[in-house]
Amino acid sequence: MVSFGTGTAGPDVFEFTVGAVGPKGLKGDKGDQGIQGIQGMNGSDGATGAQGSTGLTGATGASGHFPV
């Protein structure tokens, strides 16, 4: 209830907010790039891969010469 003037009371509605509330502000400028971080540790070794297939047989070499 709100009273005014001669003390007459009448109903009214009020809206209020407690705290920092208002319209959203503009987006700020992009900040400077930070310094480079330290290098991380090496990762663990991966699993051993499967064995490859057998290669083709090579050509026969020339006959050798054995001195007597």
PQR file of N, CA, C, O and H, with PARSE charges and radii, in Angstrom:
ATOM      1  N   MET A   1       0.849  -1.181   0.000 -0.4000 1.5000
ATOM      2  CA  MET A   1       0.000   0.000   0.000 -0.0000 2.0000
ATOM      3  C   MET A   1       0.887   1.234   0.000  0.5500 1.7000
ATOM      4  O   MET A   1       1.975   1.250   0.576 -0.5500 1.4000
ATOM      5  N   VAL A   2       0.392   2.253  -0.657 -0.4000 1.5000
ATOM      6  CA  VAL A   2       1.098   3.523  -0.721 -0.0000 2.0000
ATOM      7  C   VAL A   2       0.149   4.595  -0.223  0.5500 1.7000
ATOM      8  O   VAL A   2      -1.006   4.683  -0.640 -0.5500 1.4000
ATOM      9  H   VAL A   2      -0.492   2.240  -1.124  0.4000 1.0000
ATOM     10  N   SER A   3       0.660   5.383   0.658 -0.4000 1.5000
ATOM     11  CA  SER A   3      -0.177   6.504   1.110 -0.0000 2.0000
ATOM     12  C   SER A   3       0.418   7.794   0.560  0.5500 1.7000
ATOM     13  O   SER A   3       1.635   7.916   0.418 -0.5500 1.4000
ATOM     14  H   SER A   3       1.598   5.311   0.997  0.4000 1.0000
ATOM     15  N   PHE A   4      -0.446   8.754   0.253 -0.4000 1.5000
ATOM     16  CA  PHE A   4      -0.002  10.012  -0.321 -0.0000 2.0000
ATOM     17  C   PHE A   4      -0.944  11.143   0.096  0.5500 1.7000
ATOM     18  O   PHE A   4      -2.081  10.920   0.511 -0.5500 1.4000
ATOM     19  H   PHE A   4      -1.435   8.655   0.369  0.4000 1.0000
ATOM     20  N   GLY A   5      -0.421  12.363  -0.032 -0.4000 1.5000
ATOM     21  CA  GLY A   5      -1.254  13.544   0.249 -0.0000 2.0000
ATOM     22  C   GLY A   5      -1.849  13.538   1.638  0.5500 1.7000
ATOM     23  O   GLY A   5      -1.129  13.668   2.628 -0.5500 1.4000
ATOM     24  H   GLY A   5       0.503  12.544  -0.369  0.4000 1.0000
ATOM     25  N   THR A   6      -3.147  13.389   1.716 -0.4000 1.5000
ATOM     26  CA  THR A   6      -3.886  13.494   2.973 -0.0000 2.0000
ATOM     27  C   THR A   6      -3.902  12.201   3.758  0.5500 1.7000
ATOM     28  O   THR A   6      -4.648  12.075   4.729 -0.5500 1.4000
ATOM     29  H   THR A   6      -3.731  13.283   0.912  0.4000 1.0000
ATOM     30  N   GLY A   7      -3.092  11.241   3.356 -0.4000 1.5000
ATOM     31  CA  GLY A   7      -3.048   9.974   4.078 -0.0000 2.0000
ATOM     32  C   GLY A   7      -3.913   8.920   3.442  0.5500 1.7000
ATOM     33  O   GLY A   7      -4.070   7.835   4.003 -0.5500 1.4000
ATOM     34  H   GLY A   7      -2.485  11.344   2.568  0.4000 1.0000
ATOM     35  N   THR A   8      -4.483   9.205   2.279 -0.4000 1.5000
ATOM     36  CA  THR A   8      -5.301   8.229   1.587 -0.0000 2.0000
ATOM     37  C   THR A   8      -4.388   7.116   1.064  0.5500 1.7000
ATOM     38  O   THR A   8      -3.325   7.391   0.507 -0.5500 1.4000
ATOM     39  H   THR A   8      -4.355  10.085   1.823  0.4000 1.0000
ATOM     40  N   ALA A   9      -4.795   5.891   1.239 -0.4000 1.5000
ATOM     41  CA  ALA A   9      -3.987   4.754   0.815 -0.0000 2.0000
ATOM     42  C   ALA A   9      -4.536   4.175  -0.480  0.5500 1.7000
ATOM     43  O   ALA A   9      -5.749   4.127  -0.684 -0.5500 1.4000
ATOM     44  H   ALA A   9      -5.659   5.667   1.690  0.4000 1.0000
ATOM     45  N   GLY A  10      -3.644   3.739  -1.344 -0.4000 1.5000
ATOM     46  CA  GLY A  10      -4.067   3.107  -2.579 -0.0000 2.0000
ATOM     47  C   GLY A  10      -3.030   2.075  -3.010  0.5500 1.7000
ATOM     48  O   GLY A  10      -1.842   2.254  -2.740 -0.5500 1.4000
ATOM     49  H   GLY A  10      -2.658   3.778  -1.178  0.4000 1.0000
ATOM     50  N   PRO A  11      -3.455   0.993  -3.676 -0.5600 1.5000
ATOM     51  CA  PRO A  11      -2.506  -0.045  -4.106  0.2800 2.0000
ATOM     52  C   PRO A  11      -1.720   0.408  -5.342  0.5500 1.7000
ATOM     53  O   PRO A  11      -2.222   1.192  -6.148 -0.5500 1.4000
ATOM     54  N   ASP A  12      -0.514  -0.078  -5.483 -0.4000 1.5000
ATOM     55  CA  ASP A  12       0.314   0.179  -6.653 -0.0000 2.0000
ATOM     56  C   ASP A  12       1.330  -0.952  -6.771  0.5500 1.7000
ATOM     57  O   ASP A  12       1.535  -1.716  -5.828 -0.5500 1.4000
ATOM     58  H   ASP A  12      -0.107  -0.714  -4.828  0.4000 1.0000
ATOM     59  N   VAL A  13       1.949  -1.047  -7.911 -0.4000 1.5000
ATOM     60  CA  VAL A  13       2.927  -2.099  -8.150 -0.0000 2.0000
ATOM     61  C   VAL A  13       4.268  -1.444  -8.503  0.5500 1.7000
ATOM     62  O   VAL A  13       4.322  -0.524  -9.319 -0.5500 1.4000
ATOM     63  H   VAL A  13       1.783  -0.426  -8.677  0.4000 1.0000
ATOM     64  N   PHE A  14       5.341  -1.927  -7.882 -0.4000 1.5000
ATOM     65  CA  PHE A  14       6.687  -1.441  -8.159 -0.0000 2.0000
ATOM     66  C   PHE A  14       7.582  -2.638  -8.461  0.5500 1.7000
ATOM     67  O   PHE A  14       7.450  -3.697  -7.848 -0.5500 1.4000
ATOM     68  H   PHE A  14       5.297  -2.674  -7.218  0.4000 1.0000
ATOM     69  N   GLU A  15       8.489  -2.456  -9.408 -0.4000 1.5000
ATOM     70  CA  GLU A  15       9.500  -3.468  -9.681 -0.0000 2.0000
ATOM     71  C   GLU A  15      10.854  -2.847  -9.396  0.5500 1.7000
ATOM     72  O   GLU A  15      11.120  -1.713  -9.793 -0.5500 1.4000
ATOM     73  H   GLU A  15       8.596  -1.595  -9.906  0.4000 1.0000
ATOM     74  N   PHE A  16      11.708  -3.590  -8.709 -0.4000 1.5000
ATOM     75  CA  PHE A  16      13.050  -3.089  -8.440 -0.0000 2.0000
ATOM     76  C   PHE A  16      14.010  -4.266  -8.378  0.5500 1.7000
ATOM     77  O   PHE A  16      13.613  -5.402  -8.119 -0.5500 1.4000
ATOM     78  H   PHE A  16      11.492  -4.512  -8.387  0.4000 1.0000
ATOM     79  N   THR A  17      15.273  -3.972  -8.621 -0.4000 1.5000
ATOM     80  CA  THR A  17      16.320  -4.981  -8.619 -0.0000 2.0000
ATOM     81  C   THR A  17      17.416  -4.539  -7.676  0.5500 1.7000
ATOM     82  O   THR A  17      17.813  -3.374  -7.661 -0.5500 1.4000
ATOM     83  H   THR A  17      15.595  -3.049  -8.832  0.4000 1.0000
ATOM     84  N   VAL A  18      17.898  -5.477  -6.895 -0.4000 1.5000
ATOM     85  CA  VAL A  18      19.002  -5.181  -5.992 -0.0000 2.0000
ATOM     86  C   VAL A  18      20.270  -5.751  -6.618  0.5500 1.7000
ATOM     87  O   VAL A  18      20.317  -6.940  -6.931 -0.5500 1.4000
ATOM     88  H   VAL A  18      17.576  -6.424  -6.908  0.4000 1.0000
ATOM     89  N   GLY A  19      21.279  -4.942  -6.804 -0.4000 1.5000
ATOM     90  CA  GLY A  19      22.537  -5.406  -7.391 -0.0000 2.0000
ATOM     91  C   GLY A  19      22.811  -4.724  -8.715  0.5500 1.7000
ATOM     92  O   GLY A  19      22.038  -3.884  -9.177 -0.5500 1.4000
ATOM     93  H   GLY A  19      21.241  -3.976  -6.550  0.4000 1.0000
ATOM     94  N   ALA A  20      23.931  -5.102  -9.318 -0.4000 1.5000
ATOM     95  CA  ALA A  20      24.361  -4.491 -10.570 -0.0000 2.0000
ATOM     96  C   ALA A  20      23.681  -5.164 -11.746  0.5500 1.7000
ATOM     97  O   ALA A  20      24.142  -6.205 -12.213 -0.5500 1.4000
ATOM     98  H   ALA A  20      24.560  -5.784  -8.943  0.4000 1.0000
ATOM     99  N   VAL A  21      22.607  -4.595 -12.226 -0.4000 1.5000
ATOM    100  CA  VAL A  21      21.871  -5.141 -13.350 -0.0000 2.0000
ATOM    101  C   VAL A  21      21.603  -4.006 -14.325  0.5500 1.7000
ATOM    102  O   VAL A  21      21.252  -2.898 -13.920 -0.5500 1.4000
ATOM    103  H   VAL A  21      22.233  -3.749 -11.847  0.4000 1.0000
ATOM    104  N   GLY A  22      21.766  -4.281 -15.582 -0.4000 1.5000
ATOM    105  CA  GLY A  22      21.502  -3.275 -16.595 -0.0000 2.0000
ATOM    106  C   GLY A  22      21.674  -3.885 -17.955  0.5500 1.7000
ATOM    107  O   GLY A  22      21.852  -5.096 -18.081 -0.5500 1.4000
ATOM    108  H   GLY A  22      22.050  -5.181 -15.911  0.4000 1.0000
ATOM    109  N   PRO A  23      21.624  -3.050 -18.988 -0.5600 1.5000
ATOM    110  CA  PRO A  23      21.792  -3.595 -20.339  0.2800 2.0000
ATOM    111  C   PRO A  23      23.206  -4.116 -20.548  0.5500 1.7000
ATOM    112  O   PRO A  23      24.159  -3.651 -19.922 -0.5500 1.4000
ATOM    113  N   LYS A  24      23.319  -5.084 -21.436 -0.4000 1.5000
ATOM    114  CA  LYS A  24      24.616  -5.675 -21.732 -0.0000 2.0000
ATOM    115  C   LYS A  24      25.476  -4.644 -22.443  0.5500 1.7000
ATOM    116  O   LYS A  24      25.012  -3.942 -23.341 -0.5500 1.4000
ATOM    117  H   LYS A  24      22.545  -5.461 -21.944  0.4000 1.0000
ATOM    118  N   GLY A  25      26.735  -4.562 -22.031 -0.4000 1.5000
ATOM    119  CA  GLY A  25      27.657  -3.616 -22.641 -0.0000 2.0000
ATOM    120  C   GLY A  25      28.253  -4.141 -23.930  0.5500 1.7000
ATOM    121  O   GLY A  25      28.033  -5.292 -24.305 -0.5500 1.4000
ATOM    122  H   GLY A  25      27.112  -5.133 -21.301  0.4000 1.0000
ATOM    123  N   LEU A  26      29.017  -3.282 -24.614 -0.4000 1.5000
ATOM    124  CA  LEU A  26      29.665  -3.660 -25.860 -0.0000 2.0000
ATOM    125  C   LEU A  26      30.813  -4.616 -25.592  0.5500 1.7000
ATOM    126  O   LEU A  26      31.387  -4.627 -24.503 -0.5500 1.4000
ATOM    127  H   LEU A  26      29.197  -2.347 -24.310  0.4000 1.0000
ATOM    128  N   LYS A  27      31.143  -5.420 -26.599 -0.4000 1.5000
ATOM    129  CA  LYS A  27      32.240  -6.363 -26.478 -0.0000 2.0000
ATOM    130  C   LYS A  27      33.555  -5.585 -26.476  0.5500 1.7000
ATOM    131  O   LYS A  27      33.736  -4.655 -27.262 -0.5500 1.4000
ATOM    132  H   LYS A  27      30.676  -5.411 -27.483  0.4000 1.0000
ATOM    133  N   GLY A  28      34.455  -5.966 -25.600 -0.4000 1.5000
ATOM    134  CA  GLY A  28      35.738  -5.291 -25.500 -0.0000 2.0000
ATOM    135  C   GLY A  28      36.716  -5.731 -26.574  0.5500 1.7000
ATOM    136  O   GLY A  28      36.469  -6.698 -27.296 -0.5500 1.4000
ATOM    137  H   GLY A  28      34.308  -6.722 -24.961  0.4000 1.0000
ATOM    138  N   ASP A  29      37.839  -5.007 -26.676 -0.4000 1.5000
ATOM    139  CA  ASP A  29      38.884  -5.331 -27.641 -0.0000 2.0000
ATOM    140  C   ASP A  29      39.566  -6.635 -27.263  0.5500 1.7000
ATOM    141  O   ASP A  29      39.575  -7.039 -26.100 -0.5500 1.4000
ATOM    142  H   ASP A  29      38.039  -4.221 -26.090  0.4000 1.0000
ATOM    143  N   LYS A  30      40.147  -7.295 -28.288 -0.4000 1.5000
ATOM    144  CA  LYS A  30      40.878  -8.538 -28.062 -0.0000 2.0000
ATOM    145  C   LYS A  30      42.166  -8.223 -27.318  0.5500 1.7000
ATOM    146  O   LYS A  30      42.846  -7.250 -27.642 -0.5500 1.4000
ATOM    147  H   LYS A  30      40.140  -6.967 -29.233  0.4000 1.0000
ATOM    148  N   GLY A  31      42.502  -9.023 -26.342 -0.4000 1.5000
ATOM    149  CA  GLY A  31      43.712  -8.823 -25.567 -0.0000 2.0000
ATOM    150  C   GLY A  31      44.955  -9.328 -26.281  0.5500 1.7000
ATOM    151  O   GLY A  31      44.861 -10.019 -27.295 -0.5500 1.4000
ATOM    152  H   GLY A  31      41.949  -9.814 -26.078  0.4000 1.0000
ATOM    153  N   ASP A  32      46.127  -8.979 -25.745 -0.4000 1.5000
ATOM    154  CA  ASP A  32      47.393  -9.420 -26.312 -0.0000 2.0000
ATOM    155  C   ASP A  32      47.576 -10.922 -26.109  0.5500 1.7000
ATOM    156  O   ASP A  32      47.026 -11.511 -25.178 -0.5500 1.4000
ATOM    157  H   ASP A  32      46.204  -8.418 -24.921  0.4000 1.0000
ATOM    158  N   GLN A  33      48.369 -11.534 -27.009 -0.4000 1.5000
ATOM    159  CA  GLN A  33      48.650 -12.961 -26.900 -0.0000 2.0000
ATOM    160  C   GLN A  33      49.567 -13.192 -25.707  0.5500 1.7000
ATOM    161  O   GLN A  33      50.486 -12.411 -25.460 -0.5500 1.4000
ATOM    162  H   GLN A  33      48.816 -11.056 -27.765  0.4000 1.0000
ATOM    163  N   GLY A  34      49.317 -14.249 -24.981 -0.4000 1.5000
ATOM    164  CA  GLY A  34      50.144 -14.602 -23.835 -0.0000 2.0000
ATOM    165  C   GLY A  34      51.461 -15.236 -24.263  0.5500 1.7000
ATOM    166  O   GLY A  34      51.666 -15.536 -25.439 -0.5500 1.4000
ATOM    167  H   GLY A  34      48.571 -14.883 -25.181  0.4000 1.0000
ATOM    168  N   ILE A  35      52.344 -15.434 -23.302 -0.4000 1.5000
ATOM    169  CA  ILE A  35      53.638 -16.038 -23.602 -0.0000 2.0000
ATOM    170  C   ILE A  35      53.477 -17.531 -23.857  0.5500 1.7000
ATOM    171  O   ILE A  35      52.525 -18.150 -23.382 -0.5500 1.4000
ATOM    172  H   ILE A  35      52.178 -15.190 -22.347  0.4000 1.0000
ATOM    173  N   GLN A  36      54.423 -18.111 -24.616 -0.4000 1.5000
ATOM    174  CA  GLN A  36      54.357 -19.534 -24.943 -0.0000 2.0000
ATOM    175  C   GLN A  36      54.631 -20.353 -23.690  0.5500 1.7000
ATOM    176  O   GLN A  36      55.520 -20.025 -22.904 -0.5500 1.4000
ATOM    177  H   GLN A  36      55.197 -17.608 -25.001  0.4000 1.0000
ATOM    178  N   GLY A  37      53.871 -21.407 -23.512 -0.4000 1.5000
ATOM    179  CA  GLY A  37      54.059 -22.306 -22.381 -0.0000 2.0000
ATOM    180  C   GLY A  37      55.246 -23.230 -22.583  0.5500 1.7000
ATOM    181  O   GLY A  37      55.827 -23.281 -23.668 -0.5500 1.4000
ATOM    182  H   GLY A  37      53.149 -21.674 -24.151  0.4000 1.0000
ATOM    183  N   ILE A  38      55.602 -23.955 -21.541 -0.4000 1.5000
ATOM    184  CA  ILE A  38      56.722 -24.886 -21.630 -0.0000 2.0000
ATOM    185  C   ILE A  38      56.319 -26.122 -22.432  0.5500 1.7000
ATOM    186  O   ILE A  38      55.139 -26.467 -22.506 -0.5500 1.4000
ATOM    187  H   ILE A  38      55.130 -23.913 -20.660  0.4000 1.0000
ATOM    188  N   GLN A  39      57.312 -26.785 -23.032 -0.4000 1.5000
ATOM    189  CA  GLN A  39      57.038 -27.975 -23.835 -0.0000 2.0000
ATOM    190  C   GLN A  39      56.608 -29.114 -22.927  0.5500 1.7000
ATOM    191  O   GLN A  39      57.163 -29.300 -21.844 -0.5500 1.4000
ATOM    192  H   GLN A  39      58.270 -26.505 -22.972  0.4000 1.0000
ATOM    193  N   GLY A  40      55.631 -29.864 -23.367 -0.4000 1.5000
ATOM    194  CA  GLY A  40      55.144 -31.006 -22.605 -0.0000 2.0000
ATOM    195  C   GLY A  40      56.072 -32.209 -22.719  0.5500 1.7000
ATOM    196  O   GLY A  40      57.000 -32.224 -23.528 -0.5500 1.4000
ATOM    197  H   GLY A  40      55.181 -29.713 -24.247  0.4000 1.0000
ATOM    198  N   MET A  41      55.808 -33.203 -21.901 -0.4000 1.5000
ATOM    199  CA  MET A  41      56.611 -34.432 -21.908 -0.0000 2.0000
ATOM    200  C   MET A  41      56.319 -35.240 -23.166  0.5500 1.7000
ATOM    201  O   MET A  41      55.241 -35.134 -23.751 -0.5500 1.4000
ATOM    202  H   MET A  41      55.055 -33.190 -21.244  0.4000 1.0000
ATOM    203  N   ASN A  42      57.316 -36.066 -23.582 -0.4000 1.5000
ATOM    204  CA  ASN A  42      57.100 -36.961 -24.717 -0.0000 2.0000
ATOM    205  C   ASN A  42      56.062 -38.001 -24.349  0.5500 1.7000
ATOM    206  O   ASN A  42      55.965 -38.424 -23.197 -0.5500 1.4000
ATOM    207  H   ASN A  42      58.192 -36.153 -23.107  0.4000 1.0000
ATOM    208  N   GLY A  43      55.290 -38.407 -25.339 -0.4000 1.5000
ATOM    209  CA  GLY A  43      54.301 -39.449 -25.127 -0.0000 2.0000
ATOM    210  C   GLY A  43      54.953 -40.827 -25.064  0.5500 1.7000
ATOM    211  O   GLY A  43      56.119 -40.985 -25.428 -0.5500 1.4000
ATOM    212  H   GLY A  43      55.369 -38.063 -26.275  0.4000 1.0000
ATOM    213  N   SER A  44      54.214 -41.802 -24.612 -0.4000 1.5000
ATOM    214  CA  SER A  44      54.754 -43.161 -24.523 -0.0000 2.0000
ATOM    215  C   SER A  44      54.850 -43.774 -25.918  0.5500 1.7000
ATOM    216  O   SER A  44      54.157 -43.346 -26.841 -0.5500 1.4000
ATOM    217  H   SER A  44      53.267 -41.674 -24.317  0.4000 1.0000
ATOM    218  N   ASP A  45      55.723 -44.789 -26.066 -0.4000 1.5000
ATOM    219  CA  ASP A  45      55.883 -45.467 -27.348 -0.0000 2.0000
ATOM    220  C   ASP A  45      54.598 -46.188 -27.727  0.5500 1.7000
ATOM    221  O   ASP A  45      53.876 -46.701 -26.872 -0.5500 1.4000
ATOM    222  H   ASP A  45      56.286 -45.137 -25.316  0.4000 1.0000
ATOM    223  N   GLY A  46      54.335 -46.216 -29.006 -0.4000 1.5000
ATOM    224  CA  GLY A  46      53.164 -46.929 -29.501 -0.0000 2.0000
ATOM    225  C   GLY A  46      53.421 -48.426 -29.564  0.5500 1.7000
ATOM    226  O   GLY A  46      54.545 -48.884 -29.362 -0.5500 1.4000
ATOM    227  H   GLY A  46      54.922 -45.799 -29.700  0.4000 1.0000
ATOM    228  N   ALA A  47      52.377 -49.177 -29.843 -0.4000 1.5000
ATOM    229  CA  ALA A  47      52.486 -50.637 -29.939 -0.0000 2.0000
ATOM    230  C   ALA A  47      53.282 -51.015 -31.179  0.5500 1.7000
ATOM    231  O   ALA A  47      53.289 -50.275 -32.164 -0.5500 1.4000
ATOM    232  H   ALA A  47      51.463 -48.806 -30.007  0.4000 1.0000
ATOM    233  N   THR A  48      53.957 -52.169 -31.138 -0.4000 1.5000
ATOM    234  CA  THR A  48      54.707 -52.668 -32.275 -0.0000 2.0000
ATOM    235  C   THR A  48      53.741 -53.064 -33.381  0.5500 1.7000
ATOM    236  O   THR A  48      52.726 -53.715 -33.132 -0.5500 1.4000
ATOM    237  H   THR A  48      53.952 -52.769 -30.338  0.4000 1.0000
ATOM    238  N   GLY A  49      54.068 -52.665 -34.606 -0.4000 1.5000
ATOM    239  CA  GLY A  49      53.206 -52.976 -35.745 -0.0000 2.0000
ATOM    240  C   GLY A  49      53.342 -54.430 -36.171  0.5500 1.7000
ATOM    241  O   GLY A  49      54.250 -55.136 -35.734 -0.5500 1.4000
ATOM    242  H   GLY A  49      54.892 -52.136 -34.809  0.4000 1.0000
ATOM    243  N   ALA A  50      52.433 -54.863 -37.025 -0.4000 1.5000
ATOM    244  CA  ALA A  50      52.455 -56.242 -37.534 -0.0000 2.0000
ATOM    245  C   ALA A  50      53.635 -56.435 -38.476  0.5500 1.7000
ATOM    246  O   ALA A  50      54.085 -55.480 -39.110 -0.5500 1.4000
ATOM    247  H   ALA A  50      51.695 -54.289 -37.380  0.4000 1.0000
ATOM    248  N   GLN A  51      54.139 -57.660 -38.572 -0.4000 1.5000
ATOM    249  CA  GLN A  51      55.257 -57.968 -39.460 -0.0000 2.0000
ATOM    250  C   GLN A  51      54.790 -57.885 -40.900  0.5500 1.7000
ATOM    251  O   GLN A  51      53.686 -58.312 -41.237 -0.5500 1.4000
ATOM    252  H   GLN A  51      53.774 -58.435 -38.057  0.4000 1.0000
ATOM    253  N   GLY A  52      55.640 -57.334 -41.737 -0.4000 1.5000
ATOM    254  CA  GLY A  52      55.299 -57.207 -43.156 -0.0000 2.0000
ATOM    255  C   GLY A  52      55.393 -58.548 -43.876  0.5500 1.7000
ATOM    256  O   GLY A  52      55.902 -59.531 -43.338 -0.5500 1.4000
ATOM    257  H   GLY A  52      56.537 -56.987 -41.464  0.4000 1.0000
ATOM    258  N   SER A  53      54.883 -58.558 -45.116 -0.4000 1.5000
ATOM    259  CA  SER A  53      54.923 -59.797 -45.898 -0.0000 2.0000
ATOM    260  C   SER A  53      56.346 -60.046 -46.415  0.5500 1.7000
ATOM    261  O   SER A  53      57.164 -59.129 -46.477 -0.5500 1.4000
ATOM    262  H   SER A  53      54.469 -57.759 -45.552  0.4000 1.0000
ATOM    263  N   THR A  54      56.631 -61.320 -46.790 -0.4000 1.5000
ATOM    264  CA  THR A  54      57.949 -61.701 -47.295 -0.0000 2.0000
ATOM    265  C   THR A  54      58.138 -61.128 -48.681  0.5500 1.7000
ATOM    266  O   THR A  54      57.227 -61.157 -49.508 -0.5500 1.4000
ATOM    267  H   THR A  54      55.966 -62.065 -46.740  0.4000 1.0000
ATOM    268  N   GLY A  55      59.336 -60.603 -48.930 -0.4000 1.5000
ATOM    269  CA  GLY A  55      59.634 -60.028 -50.234 -0.0000 2.0000
ATOM    270  C   GLY A  55      59.910 -61.096 -51.280  0.5500 1.7000
ATOM    271  O   GLY A  55      60.015 -62.283 -50.968 -0.5500 1.4000
ATOM    272  H   GLY A  55      60.076 -60.579 -48.258  0.4000 1.0000
ATOM    273  N   LEU A  56      60.025 -60.648 -52.537 -0.4000 1.5000
ATOM    274  CA  LEU A  56      60.291 -61.571 -53.649 -0.0000 2.0000
ATOM    275  C   LEU A  56      61.729 -62.070 -53.575  0.5500 1.7000
ATOM    276  O   LEU A  56      62.601 -61.400 -53.021 -0.5500 1.4000
ATOM    277  H   LEU A  56      59.940 -59.685 -52.790  0.4000 1.0000
ATOM    278  N   THR A  57      61.966 -63.243 -54.132 -0.4000 1.5000
ATOM    279  CA  THR A  57      63.320 -63.804 -54.182 -0.0000 2.0000
ATOM    280  C   THR A  57      64.121 -63.055 -55.228  0.5500 1.7000
ATOM    281  O   THR A  57      63.630 -62.789 -56.324 -0.5500 1.4000
ATOM    282  H   THR A  57      61.258 -63.787 -54.582  0.4000 1.0000
ATOM    283  N   GLY A  58      65.342 -62.719 -54.891 -0.4000 1.5000
ATOM    284  CA  GLY A  58      66.196 -61.987 -55.815 -0.0000 2.0000
ATOM    285  C   GLY A  58      66.757 -62.907 -56.905  0.5500 1.7000
ATOM    286  O   GLY A  58      66.685 -64.131 -56.795 -0.5500 1.4000
ATOM    287  H   GLY A  58      65.741 -62.935 -54.000  0.4000 1.0000
ATOM    288  N   ALA A  59      67.318 -62.297 -57.959 -0.4000 1.5000
ATOM    289  CA  ALA A  59      67.904 -63.060 -59.067 -0.0000 2.0000
ATOM    290  C   ALA A  59      69.191 -63.738 -58.613  0.5500 1.7000
ATOM    291  O   ALA A  59      69.860 -63.276 -57.688 -0.5500 1.4000
ATOM    292  H   ALA A  59      67.376 -61.303 -58.048  0.4000 1.0000
ATOM    293  N   THR A  60      69.522 -64.827 -59.269 -0.4000 1.5000
ATOM    294  CA  THR A  60      70.759 -65.560 -58.956 -0.0000 2.0000
ATOM    295  C   THR A  60      71.944 -64.753 -59.447  0.5500 1.7000
ATOM    296  O   THR A  60      71.914 -64.204 -60.548 -0.5500 1.4000
ATOM    297  H   THR A  60      68.978 -65.203 -60.020  0.4000 1.0000
ATOM    298  N   GLY A  61      72.981 -64.679 -58.640 -0.4000 1.5000
ATOM    299  CA  GLY A  61      74.153 -63.921 -59.024 -0.0000 2.0000
ATOM    300  C   GLY A  61      75.049 -64.696 -60.005  0.5500 1.7000
ATOM    301  O   GLY A  61      74.850 -65.890 -60.231 -0.5500 1.4000
ATOM    302  H   GLY A  61      73.006 -65.125 -57.746  0.4000 1.0000
ATOM    303  N   ALA A  62      76.032 -63.999 -60.580 -0.4000 1.5000
ATOM    304  CA  ALA A  62      76.952 -64.609 -61.544 -0.0000 2.0000
ATOM    305  C   ALA A  62      77.853 -65.599 -60.827  0.5500 1.7000
ATOM    306  O   ALA A  62      78.106 -65.469 -59.629 -0.5500 1.4000
ATOM    307  H   ALA A  62      76.193 -63.029 -60.397  0.4000 1.0000
ATOM    308  N   SER A  63      78.335 -66.587 -61.565 -0.4000 1.5000
ATOM    309  CA  SER A  63      79.235 -67.601 -60.980 -0.0000 2.0000
ATOM    310  C   SER A  63      80.549 -66.950 -60.606  0.5500 1.7000
ATOM    311  O   SER A  63      81.028 -66.046 -61.290 -0.5500 1.4000
ATOM    312  H   SER A  63      78.130 -66.693 -62.538  0.4000 1.0000
ATOM    313  N   GLY A  64      81.119 -67.413 -59.525 -0.4000 1.5000
ATOM    314  CA  GLY A  64      82.389 -66.867 -59.080 -0.0000 2.0000
ATOM    315  C   GLY A  64      83.570 -67.561 -59.753  0.5500 1.7000
ATOM    316  O   GLY A  64      83.382 -68.583 -60.412 -0.5500 1.4000
ATOM    317  H   GLY A  64      80.729 -68.147 -58.969  0.4000 1.0000
ATOM    318  N   HIS A  65      84.760 -67.040 -59.604 -0.4000 1.5000
ATOM    319  CA  HIS A  65      85.979 -67.592 -60.183 -0.0000 2.0000
ATOM    320  C   HIS A  65      86.916 -67.892 -59.036  0.5500 1.7000
ATOM    321  O   HIS A  65      87.240 -66.994 -58.257 -0.5500 1.4000
ATOM    322  H   HIS A  65      84.913 -66.209 -59.068  0.4000 1.0000
ATOM    323  N   PHE A  66      87.365 -69.144 -58.908 -0.4000 1.5000
ATOM    324  CA  PHE A  66      88.260 -69.561 -57.818 -0.0000 2.0000
ATOM    325  C   PHE A  66      89.604 -69.884 -58.397  0.5500 1.7000
ATOM    326  O   PHE A  66      89.709 -70.844 -59.161 -0.5500 1.4000
ATOM    327  H   PHE A  66      87.102 -69.873 -59.541  0.4000 1.0000
ATOM    328  N   PRO A  67      90.656 -69.132 -58.078 -0.5600 1.5000
ATOM    329  CA  PRO A  67      91.986 -69.420 -58.652  0.2800 2.0000
ATOM    330  C   PRO A  67      92.524 -70.730 -58.140  0.5500 1.7000
ATOM    331  O   PRO A  67      92.276 -71.103 -56.993 -0.5500 1.4000
ATOM    332  N   VAL A  68      93.273 -71.446 -58.994 -0.4000 1.5000
ATOM    333  CA  VAL A  68      93.851 -72.722 -58.643 -0.0000 2.0000
ATOM    334  C   VAL A  68      95.288 -72.608 -58.264  0.5500 1.7000
ATOM    335  O   VAL A  68      95.923 -73.611 -57.938 -0.5500 1.4000
ATOM    336  H   VAL A  68      93.474 -71.143 -59.925  0.4000 1.0000
TER
END
